[in-house]
Amino acid sequence: MSGSDNIYDIAIVGGGIVGTTLAAALKDTGIKIAIIEAQATEIGVSRRQSYALSIMSGKIFQGVGVWDDIFPHVGKFSNIKLSDNDYPTYVPFIKEELQTDYLGYVGEHHTILGALQSFTAEKENIDWLCPASVIEVVYTPDDARITVEIDGKIQQLKAKLVVGADGAKSQIRQWAGIKTRGWKYWQSCVTFTLKHNLPSNDTAFERFCATGPMGILPLPDDRFQIVWTAPHDTAQNLQASGEAEFMAQLHQHTGGVLGSVRLVSPRVLFPVQLMQCDRYIASRLALIGDAAHCCHPVGGQGLNLGIRDAAALAQVLMEATKEGQDIGQVKVLKQYEQWRKRENLAILGFTDLLDRMFSSHWLPLIIIRRVGLNMMRHIPPLKRFALKVMTGFKGKIPQLAVRVD
């Protein structure tokens, strides 16, 4: 790498789903992009994890041009059942209420990232630098100067804009001195995959219990991805317990609604936190995805917020490029921050409220939330509003997405 080969318009630090979505959204624009990823692509794509994908995320991927490679390999649900512990009344959501083909999707990490990697590898304006480590970033009025280590050799890059897409512990964010606000929850999540024998595989469940919510998401081949939230000690015991004991606890916790199931993946444990950056931008810098914000997994909003960040930033950068503006200037990047920071904060607050209201034994809260469930069940506009929040249709819709009437 020498001469003009090390000069880019954008350097995206982090080649996960969100960072690669941004690069893919800027395909064929003439904007020269480097994706700097610490792990080899085959290692990055091998991660065992699944995600809820909102309808809006599907439409963004469709606008990018990668959805046809993802859609055949994701779970699809047309129904959602929202319930509170052992309370017999649940709130059903059906696709006809939104007049869409589905209410959401469930995609495995390797499916989504693998498709994005293949898609971006074919684009002339996108270079993958991996495995590569960023050692230092120096911001100047005219560009950002990035020192990276590739194959044991030190290389110098220049870019008009650095995008931090390097996760919740973002080194890019920390080097820039951007502070965060938030807290760690008293809960952790245990995630795993089950094989089931139910007659249909098109329903997602969100079950609220006093110990924490549980998401049950349909994957292809008659599988469920489970996200079981519980206090730290309980979650650790769930992960460490023998399989027979664990499955007995799962059956008791779900009331048998899953039918006959068997465990087909390891149990993975991760703590839960809420985090929002004071700033999403600085001169020559923008943060997207978990580098900018993290939320409770209830409702499956986390990755979807990051995908919308990528689509919003791509739109701002394309418009600025068409107008001949410097894409690294604060006045340009401020448009992205003003768009996404407030919307993300609303979702962070919504997920926090849900978790705190439903993860409680306090009788007044139990009464309030069950009255709320009954209201949602019987008041169509309230139900439709909640459904639009869950599916991504509240807030400003990126131009990449196909609008819904």
C-alpha positions as CSV (number, residue, x, y, z in Angstrom):
1,M,0.0,0.0,0.0
2,S,1.6,3.2,-1.1
3,G,0.9,6.5,-2.8
4,S,-2.7,7.3,-3.4
5,D,-3.7,3.7,-2.4
6,N,-3.7,4.7,1.3
7,I,-5.9,7.7,0.8
8,Y,-9.6,7.2,1.5
9,D,-12.8,9.2,1.9
10,I,-14.0,7.1,4.8
11,A,-12.2,4.7,7.1
12,I,-14.7,2.4,8.9
13,V,-13.2,0.9,12.0
14,G,-15.1,-2.3,12.7
15,G,-16.2,-4.8,10.0
16,G,-19.3,-6.2,11.9
17,I,-22.8,-6.0,10.6
18,V,-23.3,-2.3,11.2
19,G,-20.0,-1.1,9.8
20,T,-20.3,-3.3,6.8
21,T,-23.9,-2.1,6.2
22,L,-22.6,1.5,6.0
23,A,-20.0,0.5,3.4
24,A,-22.6,-1.5,1.4
25,A,-25.0,1.4,1.5
26,L,-22.3,3.6,-0.1
27,K,-21.7,1.2,-3.0
28,D,-21.1,2.6,-6.4
29,T,-21.0,6.2,-5.1
30,G,-17.4,6.9,-5.9
31,I,-16.7,7.4,-2.2
32,K,-13.6,5.4,-1.5
33,I,-13.9,3.3,1.7
34,A,-11.6,1.2,3.9
35,I,-13.1,-1.3,6.3
36,I,-10.5,-1.9,9.0
37,E,-11.4,-5.1,11.0
38,A,-9.3,-6.7,13.7
39,Q,-10.4,-10.3,12.9
40,A,-10.0,-12.2,9.7
41,T,-13.3,-12.3,7.8
42,E,-13.8,-16.0,8.3
43,I,-13.4,-15.6,12.1
44,G,-15.7,-12.6,12.3
45,V,-18.5,-14.4,10.4
46,S,-18.3,-17.5,12.6
47,R,-19.7,-15.9,15.7
48,R,-22.6,-17.9,17.2
49,Q,-25.4,-15.3,17.6
50,S,-28.9,-14.5,16.2
51,Y,-30.7,-11.3,16.0
52,A,-34.3,-10.0,15.6
53,L,-34.4,-8.0,12.4
54,S,-37.2,-5.4,12.1
55,I,-39.2,-5.0,8.9
56,M,-37.4,-1.6,8.5
57,S,-34.0,-3.3,8.7
58,G,-35.2,-5.7,5.9
59,K,-36.2,-2.8,3.8
60,I,-32.8,-1.1,4.4
61,F,-31.1,-4.2,3.3
62,Q,-33.4,-4.4,0.3
63,G,-32.5,-0.8,-0.6
64,V,-28.8,-1.6,-0.2
65,G,-29.2,-4.6,-2.6
66,V,-28.2,-7.4,-0.3
67,W,-31.6,-8.6,1.0
68,D,-32.1,-11.2,-1.7
69,D,-29.0,-13.0,-0.3
70,I,-30.3,-12.8,3.3
71,F,-34.0,-13.3,3.0
72,P,-34.1,-17.0,2.1
73,H,-32.0,-17.9,5.1
74,V,-33.8,-16.0,7.9
75,G,-36.7,-17.0,10.2
76,K,-39.9,-15.1,9.4
77,F,-42.7,-14.4,11.9
78,S,-46.2,-13.2,11.1
79,N,-47.5,-13.2,14.7
80,I,-46.2,-11.9,18.0
81,K,-47.6,-12.9,21.4
82,L,-46.9,-10.5,24.3
83,S,-47.6,-11.9,27.8
84,D,-46.9,-11.1,31.4
85,N,-45.8,-14.0,33.5
86,D,-48.7,-16.3,34.3
87,Y,-51.4,-13.7,33.5
88,P,-53.8,-15.5,31.2
89,T,-54.5,-12.5,28.9
90,Y,-51.9,-11.9,26.2
91,V,-51.6,-9.3,23.5
92,P,-51.6,-10.8,20.0
93,F,-50.1,-8.9,17.1
94,I,-50.7,-10.1,13.5
95,K,-49.3,-9.0,10.2
96,E,-52.7,-7.9,8.9
97,E,-52.7,-5.0,11.5
98,L,-49.7,-3.5,9.7
99,Q,-50.6,-4.8,6.2
100,T,-47.2,-6.3,5.7
101,D,-46.1,-9.8,4.6
102,Y,-44.4,-10.4,8.0
103,L,-43.9,-8.7,11.4
104,G,-40.2,-9.4,11.5
105,Y,-37.3,-11.7,10.9
106,V,-34.7,-13.6,12.8
107,G,-31.2,-13.8,11.2
108,E,-28.1,-15.7,12.3
109,H,-24.8,-13.7,12.5
110,H,-23.1,-15.7,9.8
111,T,-26.0,-15.3,7.4
112,I,-26.2,-11.5,7.7
113,L,-22.5,-10.7,7.9
114,G,-21.5,-13.3,5.3
115,A,-23.9,-11.8,2.8
116,L,-22.6,-8.3,3.5
117,Q,-19.0,-9.4,3.3
118,S,-19.5,-11.0,-0.1
119,F,-21.5,-8.0,-1.3
120,T,-18.9,-5.4,-0.4
121,A,-15.9,-7.6,-1.5
122,E,-17.2,-7.1,-5.1
123,K,-17.3,-3.3,-5.0
124,E,-14.4,-1.4,-6.5
125,N,-14.7,1.5,-4.1
126,I,-14.5,-0.7,-0.9
127,D,-11.2,-2.2,0.5
128,W,-11.2,-4.7,3.3
129,L,-8.1,-4.3,5.5
130,C,-8.2,-7.3,7.8
131,P,-6.9,-8.6,10.1
132,A,-5.7,-5.1,10.9
133,S,-5.3,-3.2,14.2
134,V,-5.7,0.5,14.5
135,I,-2.8,1.8,16.6
136,E,-3.5,5.5,16.6
137,V,-5.8,8.1,15.0
138,V,-4.7,11.8,14.7
139,Y,-7.3,14.2,13.6
140,T,-6.3,17.4,11.7
141,P,-8.5,20.1,10.2
142,D,-8.2,18.5,6.8
143,D,-8.2,14.8,7.4
144,A,-7.7,11.9,9.9
145,R,-4.4,10.1,9.9
146,I,-4.7,6.5,10.9
147,T,-1.9,4.2,11.9
148,V,-2.7,0.5,11.4
149,E,-0.8,-2.7,11.7
150,I,-1.4,-5.2,8.9
151,D,0.4,-8.5,8.7
152,G,3.0,-7.2,11.2
153,K,3.7,-4.1,9.2
154,I,2.8,-0.5,10.1
155,Q,0.9,1.4,7.5
156,Q,-0.3,5.0,7.4
157,L,-3.8,5.8,6.0
158,K,-5.6,9.1,5.5
159,A,-9.3,9.7,5.4
160,K,-11.7,12.6,5.4
161,L,-13.9,10.7,7.9
162,V,-13.4,8.0,10.5
163,V,-16.5,6.0,11.4
164,G,-16.3,4.2,14.8
165,A,-18.3,0.9,14.4
166,D,-16.1,-1.0,16.8
167,G,-18.7,-2.0,19.5
168,A,-19.7,-1.0,23.0
169,K,-16.1,-0.8,24.2
170,S,-15.1,1.4,21.2
171,Q,-11.5,2.3,21.2
172,I,-12.2,5.0,18.6
173,R,-14.7,6.6,20.9
174,Q,-12.4,6.5,23.9
175,W,-9.4,8.0,22.0
176,A,-11.7,10.8,20.9
177,G,-12.6,11.5,24.6
178,I,-16.3,11.1,24.0
179,K,-18.1,10.4,27.2
180,T,-21.0,8.0,27.7
181,R,-23.9,7.9,30.1
182,G,-25.9,4.9,31.3
183,W,-25.8,2.0,33.6
184,K,-25.3,-1.7,33.8
185,Y,-28.5,-3.7,34.7
186,W,-28.8,-6.2,37.5
187,Q,-29.5,-8.8,34.8
188,S,-27.6,-10.9,32.3
189,C,-28.9,-12.8,29.3
190,V,-28.5,-16.5,28.5
191,T,-28.9,-17.1,24.8
192,F,-29.3,-20.5,23.1
193,T,-31.0,-22.3,20.3
194,L,-33.7,-25.0,20.5
195,K,-35.2,-27.5,18.1
196,H,-39.0,-27.8,18.4
197,N,-41.9,-29.8,17.0
198,L,-44.7,-27.2,17.0
199,P,-47.0,-27.3,13.9
200,S,-46.0,-23.8,12.8
201,N,-42.8,-21.7,13.0
202,D,-44.2,-18.2,12.4
203,T,-44.7,-16.8,15.9
204,A,-42.4,-14.8,18.1
205,F,-43.0,-14.6,21.8
206,E,-42.1,-11.8,24.3
207,R,-42.7,-13.2,27.8
208,F,-42.3,-10.9,30.8
209,C,-41.5,-12.4,34.2
210,A,-40.5,-10.8,37.5
211,T,-36.9,-12.0,37.0
212,G,-36.7,-10.4,33.5
213,P,-38.1,-10.8,30.0
214,M,-37.7,-13.7,27.6
215,G,-37.6,-13.4,23.9
216,I,-38.5,-16.5,21.8
217,L,-37.7,-16.0,18.1
218,P,-38.3,-18.5,15.3
219,L,-35.3,-19.5,13.2
220,P,-35.4,-21.6,10.0
221,D,-35.6,-25.4,10.3
222,D,-38.0,-25.4,13.2
223,R,-35.7,-23.8,15.7
224,F,-36.1,-21.1,18.3
225,Q,-33.5,-18.5,19.4
226,I,-34.1,-17.8,23.1
227,V,-32.9,-14.7,25.0
228,W,-33.5,-15.4,28.7
229,T,-32.9,-12.5,30.9
230,A,-32.4,-13.0,34.7
231,P,-30.5,-11.6,37.6
232,H,-26.8,-12.2,37.3
233,D,-26.6,-15.1,39.8
234,T,-29.6,-16.8,38.3
235,A,-28.3,-16.4,34.7
236,Q,-24.9,-17.8,35.7
237,N,-26.5,-20.8,37.3
238,L,-28.6,-21.3,34.2
239,Q,-25.6,-21.4,32.0
240,A,-23.6,-23.7,34.3
241,S,-26.3,-26.2,35.2
242,G,-26.5,-29.6,33.6
243,E,-28.6,-29.9,30.5
244,A,-31.4,-31.9,32.1
245,E,-31.8,-29.5,34.9
246,F,-31.6,-26.5,32.6
247,M,-34.3,-27.9,30.3
248,A,-36.6,-28.6,33.3
249,Q,-36.2,-25.0,34.4
250,L,-36.9,-23.8,30.9
251,H,-40.1,-25.9,30.7
252,Q,-41.3,-24.6,34.1
253,H,-40.4,-21.0,33.1
254,T,-42.3,-21.1,29.8
255,G,-45.3,-23.1,31.0
256,G,-44.7,-25.7,28.3
257,V,-45.8,-23.3,25.4
258,L,-42.8,-24.4,23.4
259,G,-43.9,-28.0,23.2
260,S,-41.2,-30.7,23.0
261,V,-37.8,-29.1,22.5
262,R,-34.1,-30.0,22.6
263,L,-31.0,-27.9,23.0
264,V,-29.0,-27.6,19.8
265,S,-26.4,-24.9,20.8
266,P,-24.2,-23.9,23.7
267,R,-25.6,-21.5,26.2
268,V,-23.9,-18.1,25.9
269,L,-24.0,-15.5,28.7
270,F,-23.7,-11.8,28.4
271,P,-24.4,-8.9,30.8
272,V,-26.9,-6.2,29.9
273,Q,-26.3,-2.4,29.8
274,L,-27.8,0.8,28.7
275,M,-25.4,3.4,27.2
276,Q,-25.8,6.6,25.2
277,C,-22.9,8.8,24.1
278,D,-22.8,12.5,24.9
279,R,-21.9,13.0,21.3
280,Y,-22.2,10.9,18.2
281,I,-19.8,13.0,16.2
282,A,-16.7,15.2,16.3
283,S,-14.6,16.8,13.6
284,R,-13.7,14.0,11.2
285,L,-15.5,11.3,13.3
286,A,-18.9,9.7,13.5
287,L,-20.0,6.8,15.8
288,I,-22.6,4.2,14.8
289,G,-24.2,1.1,16.4
290,D,-23.0,-0.1,19.7
291,A,-20.1,2.4,19.7
292,A,-22.7,5.1,20.1
293,H,-25.5,3.4,22.1
294,C,-26.5,0.1,23.8
295,C,-30.0,-0.9,25.0
296,H,-31.7,-3.7,26.9
297,P,-32.4,-6.6,24.5
298,V,-36.1,-6.6,25.4
299,G,-38.0,-6.1,22.1
300,G,-34.9,-6.9,20.0
301,Q,-34.1,-3.3,19.1
302,G,-30.3,-3.2,19.5
303,L,-28.9,-4.3,16.1
304,N,-31.8,-2.6,14.3
305,L,-30.9,0.8,15.8
306,G,-27.4,0.3,14.4
307,I,-28.6,-0.6,10.9
308,R,-30.7,2.6,10.9
309,D,-27.6,4.6,12.0
310,A,-25.8,3.2,9.0
311,A,-28.6,4.0,6.6
312,A,-29.0,7.5,8.0
313,L,-25.3,8.3,8.0
314,A,-25.0,6.9,4.4
315,Q,-27.8,9.2,3.3
316,V,-26.2,12.3,4.9
317,L,-22.8,11.5,3.4
318,M,-24.2,10.9,-0.1
319,E,-26.2,14.2,-0.1
320,A,-23.1,16.1,1.1
321,T,-20.9,14.5,-1.6
322,K,-23.4,15.5,-4.3
323,E,-23.2,19.0,-3.0
324,G,-19.4,19.0,-3.0
325,Q,-19.2,19.4,0.8
326,D,-16.4,18.0,3.0
327,I,-18.0,14.9,4.6
328,G,-15.7,15.2,7.6
329,Q,-16.9,18.6,8.7
330,V,-19.1,18.9,11.8
331,K,-21.8,20.9,10.0
332,V,-22.3,17.8,7.8
333,L,-22.1,15.2,10.5
334,K,-24.4,17.2,12.8
335,Q,-27.3,16.3,10.5
336,Y,-26.7,12.6,11.3
337,E,-26.4,13.2,15.0
338,Q,-29.6,15.3,15.1
339,W,-31.4,12.6,13.2
340,R,-30.3,9.5,15.1
341,K,-29.4,10.6,18.7
342,R,-33.0,11.6,19.7
343,E,-34.6,8.6,18.0
344,N,-32.2,6.2,19.7
345,L,-32.7,7.8,23.1
346,A,-36.4,7.3,22.7
347,I,-35.9,3.6,22.1
348,L,-33.4,3.3,24.9
349,G,-35.9,4.8,27.3
350,F,-38.7,2.6,26.0
351,T,-36.7,-0.6,26.5
352,D,-35.6,0.5,29.9
353,L,-39.2,1.3,30.9
354,L,-40.4,-2.1,29.7
355,D,-37.7,-4.0,31.6
356,R,-38.3,-2.0,34.9
357,M,-42.1,-2.2,34.7
358,F,-42.3,-5.9,34.0
359,S,-39.3,-7.1,36.0
360,S,-41.0,-6.4,39.3
361,H,-43.1,-8.1,42.0
362,W,-44.5,-4.8,43.3
363,L,-48.2,-5.1,43.3
364,P,-49.0,-1.5,42.0
365,L,-46.8,-2.1,39.0
366,I,-48.3,-5.5,38.3
367,I,-51.7,-3.9,38.3
368,I,-50.6,-1.0,36.0
369,R,-48.9,-3.2,33.5
370,R,-51.8,-5.6,33.2
371,V,-54.2,-2.8,32.8
372,G,-51.8,-1.6,30.1
373,L,-51.8,-5.0,28.3
374,N,-55.6,-5.0,28.4
375,M,-55.8,-1.5,26.9
376,M,-53.3,-2.5,24.2
377,R,-55.4,-5.5,23.4
378,H,-58.6,-3.6,23.0
379,I,-57.6,-0.2,21.7
380,P,-56.5,-0.6,18.0
381,P,-54.6,2.8,17.7
382,L,-52.5,2.0,20.8
383,K,-51.8,-1.4,19.6
384,R,-50.8,-0.2,16.1
385,F,-48.5,2.5,17.7
386,A,-46.7,-0.2,19.7
387,L,-46.4,-2.4,16.6
388,K,-44.9,0.5,14.6
389,V,-42.3,1.0,17.3
390,M,-41.4,-2.7,17.3
391,T,-41.1,-2.9,13.5
392,G,-39.2,0.3,13.0
393,F,-41.8,2.6,11.4
394,K,-41.7,5.3,14.0
395,G,-39.3,8.2,13.3
396,K,-37.7,9.4,10.1
397,I,-37.4,6.7,7.5
398,P,-34.1,6.5,5.5
399,Q,-34.4,6.9,1.8
400,L,-32.8,3.5,1.4
401,A,-35.9,1.9,2.8
402,V,-39.1,1.4,0.9
403,R,-41.9,3.3,2.6
404,V,-45.0,1.7,3.9
405,D,-48.4,3.3,3.4
